[in-house]
Amino acid sequence: MLFTGRLTADAEVKKLKNDKKVTNFTVALNTKFKTKAGEKKEKTAFIDCAYWVNPGLAIYLTKGAIVEINGWMEAQAYLSNKDQTAKSRLVCSVDKIKLFSSLSTATRTEAEPEKAGNPPYTTGAGADDDDLPF
């Protein structure tokens, strides 16, 4: 299964009992269509995803980022914490992620802080050109 969408929130990394880590996130898929009457409509599907390969990628999976997901759908069964009733859900087990949008401003600031002391690069004659041999 291959689809492209936007992340609805920042990805979360969870550590399981067996020391494995899983990165969980949700992707919103927008579909535009026309009704029989010619009215334009838009429908959004939300896909829960689990990525088991590299938990370090989670810092780039931020809310609003555009991603392409490649994986397969799995059914999960569990008991609710509240009243122990049986529940189920579909989850996309992701094996490949392709990022289409750049890092968020917050992540970029942490990863690549600006150097405040350096003046901007300029071309042309500078103030100390007197000591050049030509």
C-alpha atoms as one frame of an Amber mdcrd trajectory, in Angstrom:
protein
   0.000   0.000   0.000   1.409   3.381  -1.015  -0.103   6.740  -0.090   0.845
  10.371   0.496  -0.608  12.625   3.176   0.050  15.014   6.056   0.905  14.084
   9.626  -1.832  15.082  12.075   0.554  15.370  15.060   4.185  14.816  15.979
   5.243  11.164  15.914   5.623   9.331  19.230   8.236   6.667  19.976   7.142
   3.966  22.408   9.404   1.394  24.022   7.861  -2.058  24.344   8.496  -4.727
  26.995  11.004  -6.563  24.773  13.086  -3.338  24.356  11.885  -2.833  20.783
  10.835   0.682  19.788   7.928   1.640  17.553   7.205   5.051  16.070   3.464
   5.775  15.953   1.854   8.537  13.909  -1.335   9.320  11.985  -1.511  10.426
   8.354  -4.480  12.366   6.924  -5.438  11.517   3.332  -7.660  14.027   1.529
  -9.838  12.892  -1.363 -11.720  15.357  -3.561 -14.710  14.268  -5.608 -17.932
  15.478  -7.208 -21.388  14.232  -6.317 -23.916  13.214  -8.967 -25.362  16.717
  -8.651 -21.941  18.197  -9.541 -21.227  19.493  -6.052 -17.532  19.420  -5.054
 -16.808  17.530  -1.828 -13.732  16.607   0.156 -13.356  13.587   2.409 -10.486
  12.896   4.803  -9.351   9.458   5.958  -7.048   9.113   8.963  -4.558   6.234
   8.851  -2.815   5.105  12.053   0.747   4.027  11.251   3.437   2.016  13.055
   7.077   2.274  11.919   9.487  -0.266  13.413  12.705   0.384  11.447  14.388
   3.566  12.756  13.017   5.419  15.809  15.491   8.264  15.158  13.357   9.365
  12.217  10.635  10.505  14.649  12.192  13.964  15.103  11.465  14.698  11.425
   7.889  13.387  11.569   6.252  16.573  12.807   2.698  17.845  12.575   1.853
  19.037   9.060   4.800  17.317   7.364   4.002  15.729   4.000   5.061  12.081
   3.826   4.803   9.168   1.422   4.145   5.899   3.224   4.773   2.389   1.898
   3.496  -0.541   3.963   0.639  -2.968   4.551  -2.562  -2.914   6.595  -2.911
  -5.074   9.704  -5.856  -5.685  11.998  -5.133  -5.307  15.714  -7.349  -6.667
  18.478  -7.146  -5.477  22.085  -9.150  -5.021  25.294 -10.138  -1.496  26.284
  -8.655  -0.230  29.549 -11.957   1.197  30.733 -14.359  -1.753  30.669 -12.265
  -4.583  29.159 -14.422  -4.858  26.041 -12.904  -6.256  22.866 -11.841  -3.608
  20.343 -10.158  -3.671  16.957  -8.508  -1.240  14.571  -6.597  -1.147  11.310
  -2.978  -0.009  11.385  -0.566   0.499   8.513   2.748  -1.237   9.258   5.191
   1.049   7.491   8.419  -0.194   5.948   9.405   2.950   3.985   8.860   6.654
   4.635   9.696   9.452   2.218   9.654  13.025   3.566   8.483  15.722   1.162
   8.429  18.768   3.425  11.392  20.404   5.113  12.133  20.359   8.815   9.910
  22.422  11.038  11.339  25.710  12.282  11.733  24.379  15.816  13.640  21.297
  14.701  15.821  23.308  12.314  16.707  25.762  15.091  17.811  22.933  17.381
  19.698  21.047  14.671  21.307  24.022  12.907  21.587  27.065  15.189  22.408
  30.305  13.404  25.843  31.796  13.951  25.130  35.282  15.287  28.759  36.473
  15.223  29.413  35.942  11.502  28.632  38.821   9.146  26.815  37.955   5.919
  28.986  37.062   2.909  29.435  39.896   0.427  31.150  40.112  -2.926  33.288
  42.983  -4.129  35.965  45.071  -2.440  36.277  44.772   1.290  37.726  47.063
   3.943  41.070  45.196   4.193  41.948  45.012   0.466  45.066  47.203   0.990
  47.346  44.261   1.811  46.618  42.328  -1.410  49.667  41.983  -3.728  47.834
  43.133  -6.865
